Structure formats: C-alpha cells, structure tokens
C-alpha cells in the first residue's frame, strides 16, 4: 500500500531567553543581546534553516496574533529592534530568512476561558501547593532536587520564585540540545505525574490542576497546530518551552496525522 503523505512538524523546545520569571523554578539566562550570544543565536538559526519550515508557530496566545505580526512586519521593514525573547531572537530571525510573511500564535493561556474561567475558579480545587503543605505531601511538589544534576546555584526571591543560575557558561547550541533530549522531556513529564497525585479521599487538586489546566492547555496547542495546517506539504516549526514538548509531541503522534522530525539532527549537525 502506498504510504499517505502527511504534513511535518518539528518541535523545538527552548529555554526562556528573556527571563520572564513565569515559573516556580526559572533558569537565569545571561544577556542574549551580548555580541557572543548574538553570534550563537545566528548559528542556531542557520542550523534550523535546513528543516525548511513553511510555517513557524510560537508559544503565544492567539489573541496576541495581531501584535506579534505587527512587530514582525516592522522587523521586516527595519523599524523594529529585536527584543530578548525567543520569539524575536529565533522566531522572527528564522521567519525572515525563510521569506515568511507571518508567524502563528498557537498557545492558549487566557483567563476568560468560557470552560474554565480562572477569575471565577475556586482555587482550592487546584491549589496544589496549599494542599500539599497542609497534608504532608510536599514530596510530590517540584523541588530543587529535580535539578540536582545541574551545576548551578539557586536562590529564592521574596515572592517565592526560585532562580537557577548555571555556574558555567553554556553555549546556546548546547543549551538547545539539552532542552530537546528525550530523557529530559520525559523527566519533565514525570514531575507533572507526581503533582497529579496530590490529594486525598474525594479531593483531587493535583489531578484537577494537571488535567483541567495543564493537559487542556497542551491539547489546545495541538488543536491550534491542526488549524494552521493547510497542506500535506506543510513543514511547521513549533517554538515552545521545553516543558511543553512531551505532551504536544504525544498528541501529535497519537493523532497519526503528522510526521514528526526531531530537532536534534539539525542541532547536532555541526
């Protein structure tokens, strides 16, 4: 039987280059606008070009599509200076070099979700930190022990956010290889499987958070990828935080509708 042609997707897991501090545990990135980092990013983009993406999808809520693409058009016209984020430094650069006219926002993070409106949500149903602390289940929460294999220093800010700062300089290419190794992505997913166990008797804050918020977000990213797929000739590059890679890849594989390419063969081509 002749094999059916399918569109191709490559998921590029990334660290957050602009230090937004949005997570409980955050990797401290040095200044990517420094000349050495800029050369490394240019090298990274050159390694990704042979994938020949026809579309570049990014981890930005689709409600920001107009803003993202207004900035991109300004960048094409040399009236916009690239900021520190991976969207700018990698997404915009690569899209321009590939001759693309736009980028595609595929994340789903809005607070006014009609199914689960966060502003109306009873936080006790999903407050895994509070429940774990009150029920002797702290061992199920993410901890610095999850990063014990990294040669890094850690410190905590007053608001509780933890920053992980590498002791040694890590080239961008090496960083992205690390972010996309299957072993690391599986380890990330196991953290969420631990969180899901938080609860007791008829209370399931862990499963509520993982199922209704985390899984739902990743599933909607998958659906948004299917919505921007227009042809079996499409080659979509998804630029997304490394922690999201596992589930999105799982959904794409289980759909049977896509060919998935690993970014490692491109990142390790030097």
N, C-alpha and C positions, 0 to 999 in steps of 0.2 A: 504494500500500500504506500502511495506517495505521501511523504510527510507534509502536513499542513504548515504553511508559512505563518509565522507569528511575529508580532512586534517584539522588540528587545528593550529591556530595561537594565540599567546598571545603577545600583545604589551605592553612593559614595558617602560613607559615614565620616562625619567631621567633628572636630572639637570646636568650641565656640571661640572664634578668633578675637572677638571684641569684649570679652569678659563681662557679659551682661549680669552674671551672678543670679541666674533664674532658678538654679537648682539647690538642693540641700548641700550637695558636695560639688564644688566648682574647681576646675583646673585653671590656674592662673597662667595666662598667656602673656608673654612679653610683647613689646610694641611691634605689630606686624607692618607698620609703616616705615620701620627702620630699613636702611638700604639692603642689609644682608637678608632680612626676611622677605623683602620685595623680590629679590633675585630668586629666592627659594620658591616663592609663590608662582613666579613666572615659569620656573622649571616644572612645577606641579601642573600648571595649566597645559604646558607643552606635552606632558606625558598623557594627559587626558584627551587631547585632540584626536589621536588615532582611533578612539572609540567612535568618532564621527556622529555625535549626538544631533538628532534633528529637533529635539526639544530639551530644554533644561527646566526641571521642576525644583522648587525650593520650599524649605520648611517655613513658610509664612502663610498666615491665614488668608484665604482667598478674598476676604473683604479689603485687604490692602493691595489688591492687584493693580489698581489704578496708580497708586502712589509708587509702587515698585517699578512699574513700567514707565511712568513719567520720569523718574530718576534715570532709568536705563536709557531712554531716548535722549535725555540731556547728556548722559555719558557718551553716547554715540556722536553727539554734536559738540563734544569737548567743552561742555558747560557744567559738568558735574564732576566733583573730585571724589574719587573712591574713598569710602569710609572703611573702618577696620573689620566689618563683619564678613563672614564667609560668603554671604550673598553677593556683596560688592567685589571682594577680592578674587573670588573664584567664579561665581555665577556670572557676573557682568563681564569679566575679562573673557571667559571662555565663550559666552554667547556672542560677544562682539567678534571674536576671532573666527567663529563658525558662521558669521553672517546672519544671525538670528535677529528678528525684529522685536521679540518679546521673550519674557520669562513667564513661567506658570506657577502661581501660588497654589499649593495643594494641602496646606495644613488646615486644621480645624481646632481653634482654641477659644472661640467666642464665649463670653459669659451669658449671652442671651439665648443659648441653645434651647429651642422650644421643648425638647425632650427632657433635658436635664438643665434647667436654668440655674446657674451657680448662685445667683443672688437670692434665690428662693430655696436653695437646697439646705436641708437640715444637716449641718456639718458634722453632727455627732454620728451620722450614718457612715461617714467616710474619713473621720479624723483618726487615722491610724496611729499617729504619734501619741495623742492623748490616751487612746485606749491601751496601747502597748505599755505606756508608763504606769497606768493605773492598774494593770492586770499582770504585771511581771512578765511581759512579753517583749521587752526591749531587744532581746536577742534576735527577734525577727525583723527589726528595723535595719536599714542600711547603716553601716558604721565604717569607721576608718580602717577596720580590719579588712574590708573588701578591697582596699587599695594598698595592702601591706607589701605587695610585690613591687611597688613603685619606689624608686629612690627619690623621695620628695619630703618636703617639710609641710606641715599643716598648721593652720591657725583658724580660730573661730571669731567671727565678728559678733557684736552685741546683739544683732538680730537673729543669731543662731546659724547663719550661713557659714559653712566651712570651706576654706580655700586650700587647695592642694597645689603647692608650688614646687616644680621639679628642681632638684639641686644641680643638675647638669643640663647644658644646652642640648636640645633635641631638634635636629633639622626637620623642616616641615614635611619632607617626603617620609622620613622615618615615623613621624607623628601620625601621618595618614595611613601608613601601613599598619601601625599598631591599632588604629581606630577601626580597621577593617578586617583584622584577623578573626576567623570564625570562633576561635576559642574565647576571645574577649567578648564577642557579642553573645555567646551562649552564657558566659558568666554574668553579663548584664541581665539577661532574661531570668536567670535563677534568682536574682535579687527580688524581682517582682513576684516570683512564685513564693518566696519567703514572706513578703508583705501580705500576699493573699491569705496566708494562714492566720493573720491577726484577727482575733475574735474569740468568742466562747458562747456555748449554748445557742441561743437564737439571735446572736449578734454577729454580723459579718462585715465589720468596717473594712477589713483588708480586701475581701472579695468584692465588696461594693466599689472600693476605690480602683482596684485593678480592672475589674470587669466593666463598670459603668463609665469610668473616666479614661483610664489608660488604654484598654483594649479598644474602646469606642473611638478614641482619637486616631489610633493607628489604622483601624478599619476604614475610617472616613478618608484618611490619606490614600489608602489603597483604592477606594472608590473614586476619589478625585483623579487619581492616575488613570483609571479606566476612562474617565470622562474626557481627558485630553488626548487619549489615544484615537487617532483618526485613520490609521493605515497600518497594514502589516509591515510596511517599510519604516515605520517609526522606530527611532532609536532614542529612548528617553533616558537622560541622566538625572537621577534624583539626588539632590544635595541635602542631606538631612543629618541631624545629630546622631552620633554613633549609637546612643541608647535606643533609638527607634528602629535600627536596621533589622533586628531579629524578627520582630512581628511583621513588619511590612514585607520582608522577604518571604516569610511563611505564607502570608495571604496571597502574594503573587504566585508562589509556587503551587499552592493548593488550587488556585483558580484554573490552572492549566492553560491559561490564555497568553502567556508570555514566555519568552526566552530570557533567562537571567544571566548576565555576564558579571563576573567578579572584577572589581577594580584592581585587585592585586596584580593581575597580569600586566596592567598598564603601569601601576606604581612601582613594580619591581623590574621594569624593562630597562633600567639604566645599570 
